[in-house]
Amino acid sequence: MTLVMNAQLTWTFFSESPVPNELPDTLVDGERIIAAYKTSRDSAIFTNRRILFQDLHGTAGKKAELYSLPYASIQMWSSESGEAQSEIDILTKVCFVKLILDKEVDVNRLEKLIAKYSL
C-alpha cells in the first residue's frame, strides 16, 4: 500500500485492553509494550518505540493489516477533551492520524505516552 501525503487514518479507542496474542512476535529487540487499546474489531499497541494498529479485514476477520507508526515520524499532535469523547490528532511525515477516544480512555495518559517517546 502506498500512502499519499494528505492521507488520513482514523481509529476509535473504546477501552484499554490486554495485549493481543499475535502482536508481540512483531516486536524488535529492546521494544516493550506500554499499553493496548480495543477498537471496534481492531487493536492498538503503544510500545516504547512505536504505535501499532491492527486492522482486521473480511467478515471473519482472518486477514489483518498492521500499521506501524514510529514515534520518530511524529511532527506534532493536538488533543481535545470532551465529556462523551476526546480526540488526539497526530501529524506525521506521511499522513494524518486521528484517534477518537471513548470517555473511558484517559486522553492525558495517551498524550503523555506520545510526548515521552516522541520528544
Secondary structure as the mmCIF struct_conf table of DSSP 4:
data_model
#
loop_
_struct_conf.conf_type_id
_struct_conf.id
_struct_conf.beg_label_comp_id
_struct_conf.beg_label_asym_id
_struct_conf.beg_label_seq_id
_struct_conf.end_label_comp_id
_struct_conf.end_label_asym_id
_struct_conf.end_label_seq_id
TURN_TY1_P TURN_TY1_P1 MET A 5 ASN A 6
STRN STRN1 GLN A 8 PHE A 13
STRN STRN2 SER A 15 GLU A 16
HELX_LH_PP_P HELX_LH_PP_P1 PRO A 18 PRO A 20
TURN_TY1_P TURN_TY1_P2 ASN A 21 GLU A 22
BEND BEND1 LEU A 23 LEU A 23
HELX_RH_3T_P HELX_RH_3T_P1 PRO A 24 THR A 26
HELX_LH_PP_P HELX_LH_PP_P2 LEU A 27 VAL A 28
TURN_TY1_P TURN_TY1_P3 ASP A 29 GLY A 30
STRN STRN3 ILE A 33 LYS A 38
BEND BEND2 SER A 40 ARG A 41
STRN STRN4 SER A 43 THR A 47
BEND BEND3 ASN A 48 ARG A 49
STRN STRN5 ARG A 50 HIS A 57
BEND BEND4 GLY A 58 ALA A 60
STRN STRN6 LYS A 63 PRO A 70
HELX_RH_3T_P HELX_RH_3T_P2 TYR A 71 SER A 73
STRN STRN7 ILE A 74 GLU A 80
BEND BEND5 GLU A 83 ALA A 84
STRN STRN8 GLN A 85 THR A 92
BEND BEND6 LYS A 93 VAL A 94
STRN STRN9 PHE A 96 ASP A 102
TURN_TY1_P TURN_TY1_P4 LYS A 103 GLU A 104
BEND BEND7 VAL A 105 VAL A 105
HELX_RH_AL_P HELX_RH_AL_P1 VAL A 107 SER A 118
#
